[in-house]
Structure formats: structure tokens, C-alpha cells
Amino acid sequence: MRKNASKQIRKLNIAAHRDLGYFFSSLIIAYCLSGIALNHINDWNPDFIIHKETVKIPGKYSTKELNDELIKGFGKLVGEKSFKVYDMPTADQVKIYYDNASLHLNFGTGTGVYEKLYRRPLFYHANVLHRNSVKGWKWASDVFAVMLITINVTGLFILRGKYGITGRGKWLIGLGALPPLAVLIIYEIV
């Protein structure tokens, strides 16, 4: 009877590991991509692609003659139909704000810089989940964390014998703990 119960537990463990692994595979990949992106946040913007374009202002203008119609006309230079608001950072400059874009014009030089933000495909959405930016997602994220622990623990007991946890598995687990422990010791966090 004991052998039969052990066999049933083993089958249940393998099935749980397999099925949870399949079920959470997309979310695991999303979190991994987001983690890589957020690790390199100082190297690139993981959420947005910033398109910059230099524009030439046709004609001479001053901030004193600015009105909504003229601001709309400047928007046509960059393909923007309507603006949200504009301000004048200096006496010869105007900055116009659009949805996910801005146009900074310098009347003194006759040039401007147009910047438009585009969501970075895949990474933006993965980062929204990873940072818990969606209301209520932290609970789903907590469940996901518990399921990752479950997937990990059930995986430890799939193989038996010299390749299992009592064989070389225990040594690999120990070796796997060394890099994070070394970092904690080197940076005196322990």
C-alpha cells in the first residue's frame, strides 16, 4: 500500500510540475523579458522608443504673436493635428505638447526638435505587469510567485537516483546558491 501511495504522489508531483509549467510559461517569459529590460534601464528605455526629428521653421516668428491657430500650424510641420497645451520656456522659444509628443521651437535659430514616444513592443506590456502598474495585479503577481516556487519545488523531485535531488541534484542546488551568496558577501549585505 505504501508503495502505491508513493507512486500516486510521484505522479501527482510530475503532473503538477508539468501543468503549472505549461500554464505559467507565457507569464514566465514576460517576466523574464521585463527583468532583462529593467536590468538595463540605464542603458535604454525599456518602455518607450523616442523618435527625435529636427525641423526647420518656415518664416520668422516671436512668442508675442503666438495664438492657437499659429500653434496648430506648427503642428502641421510634424503631422500633429491638435495640441494639448503650450508654454514659452524663454522669450524666443515655444514648447508644444501633444499626445505622447512635444515640439520645441526656437525662433532665434529657426529650428525645432520634435519628440514622439512609441510604446516598445512587448517590453512595455511586460513591464506594466512586472511593475504591478495595473490595479489589483499585485495579488496575481503574488499567486504567480507562489506558483513559481511550486514549479521549482515539484521539479526538484521529478528525477530519482544519481540524477535526482539525492544524487547530483543536491550538489547543483548548492552550486546554484553560490553566485547570489557571493554577491551578498562581496557587497556586505549578509
C-alpha positions as CSV (number, residue, x, y, z in Angstrom):
1,M,0.0,0.0,0.0
2,R,2.8,2.4,0.9
3,K,4.5,1.8,-2.5
4,N,1.2,2.6,-4.2
5,A,0.8,5.9,-2.3
6,S,4.3,6.9,-3.1
7,K,3.7,6.2,-6.8
8,Q,0.5,8.3,-6.7
9,I,2.3,11.2,-5.0
10,R,5.1,11.0,-7.6
11,K,2.5,11.0,-10.5
12,L,0.7,14.0,-8.9
13,N,4.1,15.8,-8.5
14,I,5.0,15.3,-12.1
15,A,1.5,16.3,-13.3
16,A,1.5,19.5,-11.1
17,H,5.0,20.4,-12.4
18,R,4.1,19.8,-16.0
19,D,0.7,21.5,-16.0
20,L,1.7,24.5,-13.9
21,G,4.8,24.9,-16.1
22,Y,2.7,25.0,-19.2
23,F,0.0,27.3,-17.7
24,F,2.5,29.9,-16.5
25,S,5.0,29.6,-19.4
26,S,3.8,32.8,-21.1
27,L,3.9,34.8,-17.9
28,I,7.4,33.4,-17.0
29,I,8.7,34.6,-20.4
30,A,7.0,38.0,-20.0
31,Y,8.6,38.5,-16.5
32,C,12.0,37.3,-17.8
33,L,11.9,39.7,-20.7
34,S,10.8,42.5,-18.4
35,G,13.5,41.6,-15.9
36,I,16.2,41.8,-18.6
37,A,14.8,45.1,-19.8
38,L,14.7,46.6,-16.3
39,N,18.2,45.4,-15.5
40,H,19.4,47.6,-18.3
41,I,17.2,50.6,-17.6
42,N,20.3,52.9,-17.5
43,D,21.3,51.7,-21.0
44,W,18.0,52.1,-22.8
45,N,14.4,53.0,-22.2
46,P,12.6,49.6,-21.7
47,D,9.1,51.1,-22.1
48,F,9.4,53.6,-25.0
49,I,11.1,54.3,-28.2
50,I,11.8,58.0,-28.5
51,H,11.8,59.3,-32.1
52,K,13.6,62.7,-32.5
53,E,13.4,64.9,-35.5
54,T,14.8,68.3,-36.3
55,V,12.5,70.7,-38.1
56,K,13.0,74.0,-39.8
57,I,10.6,76.8,-39.1
58,P,9.3,78.4,-42.3
59,G,9.5,82.1,-41.6
60,K,10.3,84.4,-38.7
61,Y,8.1,84.4,-35.5
62,S,8.2,85.7,-32.0
63,T,6.4,84.4,-28.9
64,K,4.4,87.7,-28.8
65,E,2.4,86.7,-31.9
66,L,1.6,83.1,-30.7
67,N,-2.1,82.1,-30.8
68,D,-3.9,78.7,-31.2
69,E,-4.0,78.9,-35.0
70,L,-0.3,79.5,-35.3
71,I,0.4,76.7,-32.8
72,K,-1.8,74.4,-34.9
73,G,0.1,75.4,-38.0
74,F,3.4,74.4,-36.3
75,G,1.8,71.1,-35.5
76,K,1.3,70.5,-39.3
77,L,5.1,70.6,-39.7
78,V,5.3,67.3,-37.8
79,G,1.9,65.8,-38.7
80,E,0.2,66.7,-35.4
81,K,-3.5,67.8,-35.8
82,S,-4.3,69.0,-32.3
83,F,-2.2,70.1,-29.3
84,K,-2.9,69.8,-25.6
85,V,-1.1,72.9,-24.3
86,Y,1.9,75.1,-25.0
87,D,4.3,77.2,-23.0
88,M,7.2,79.5,-23.5
89,P,10.4,78.4,-21.7
90,T,12.3,81.6,-22.9
91,A,11.4,84.7,-24.7
92,D,12.2,83.2,-28.1
93,Q,11.1,79.6,-27.6
94,V,7.8,77.7,-27.5
95,K,7.2,74.2,-26.4
96,I,4.0,72.5,-27.7
97,Y,2.7,69.3,-26.1
98,Y,0.7,66.6,-28.0
99,D,-0.4,63.1,-27.1
100,N,2.9,61.3,-26.5
101,A,4.8,64.0,-28.3
102,S,6.3,67.5,-28.0
103,L,7.6,70.1,-30.4
104,H,10.2,72.6,-29.0
105,L,10.7,75.5,-31.4
106,N,13.5,78.1,-31.1
107,F,12.5,81.2,-33.1
108,G,16.1,82.6,-32.7
109,T,17.7,79.7,-34.6
110,G,14.7,79.0,-36.8
111,T,14.8,75.3,-35.9
112,G,12.9,72.9,-33.6
113,V,13.0,69.4,-32.1
114,Y,10.1,67.1,-32.4
115,E,10.0,64.1,-30.0
116,K,7.4,61.4,-30.1
117,L,7.1,58.4,-27.8
118,Y,6.1,55.0,-29.0
119,R,5.5,52.0,-26.7
120,R,8.2,49.5,-27.1
121,P,6.5,46.4,-28.5
122,L,6.2,43.5,-26.0
123,F,8.5,45.1,-23.4
124,Y,6.1,47.9,-22.5
125,H,3.3,45.5,-21.7
126,A,5.6,43.0,-19.9
127,N,7.0,45.9,-17.7
128,V,3.5,47.0,-16.8
129,L,2.8,43.6,-15.4
130,H,6.2,43.2,-13.8
131,R,6.0,46.6,-12.0
132,N,2.4,45.9,-10.9
133,S,1.2,49.0,-12.6
134,V,-2.3,47.5,-13.2
135,K,-4.7,47.9,-10.2
136,G,-5.1,44.6,-8.4
137,W,-2.3,42.9,-10.3
138,K,-0.1,42.6,-7.2
139,W,-2.4,39.8,-6.0
140,A,-2.0,37.9,-9.3
141,S,1.7,38.6,-9.1
142,D,1.8,37.1,-5.5
143,V,0.0,34.0,-6.8
144,F,2.4,33.8,-9.7
145,A,5.4,34.0,-7.2
146,V,3.9,31.1,-5.1
147,M,3.3,29.1,-8.3
148,L,7.0,29.6,-9.4
149,I,8.1,28.3,-6.0
150,T,5.7,25.3,-6.5
151,I,7.0,24.7,-10.0
152,N,10.6,24.8,-8.7
153,V,10.0,22.5,-5.8
154,T,8.0,20.0,-7.8
155,G,10.8,20.0,-10.4
156,L,13.3,19.0,-7.7
157,F,11.6,15.7,-7.2
158,I,11.0,14.6,-10.7
159,L,14.2,12.7,-11.3
160,R,15.4,9.9,-8.9
161,G,18.6,8.2,-8.3
162,K,22.0,9.6,-9.2
163,Y,20.5,12.4,-11.3
164,G,17.8,13.3,-8.7
165,I,17.9,15.6,-5.7
166,T,19.7,12.9,-3.6
167,G,22.3,12.4,-6.2
168,R,24.0,15.2,-8.2
169,G,20.9,17.4,-7.7
170,K,22.0,18.4,-4.2
171,W,25.4,19.5,-5.5
172,L,23.9,21.5,-8.3
173,I,21.5,23.2,-5.9
174,G,24.5,24.1,-3.7
175,L,26.5,25.4,-6.6
176,G,23.5,27.5,-7.7
177,A,23.3,29.1,-4.3
178,L,26.9,30.3,-4.5
179,P,26.6,33.3,-7.0
180,P,23.9,35.1,-5.1
181,L,25.6,34.4,-1.7
182,A,28.9,35.6,-3.2
183,V,27.3,38.9,-4.3
184,L,25.7,39.4,-0.9
185,I,29.1,38.7,0.9
186,I,31.1,41.0,-1.5
187,Y,28.6,43.9,-1.1
188,E,28.4,43.2,2.7
189,I,24.6,42.7,2.6
190,V,24.7,39.5,4.6
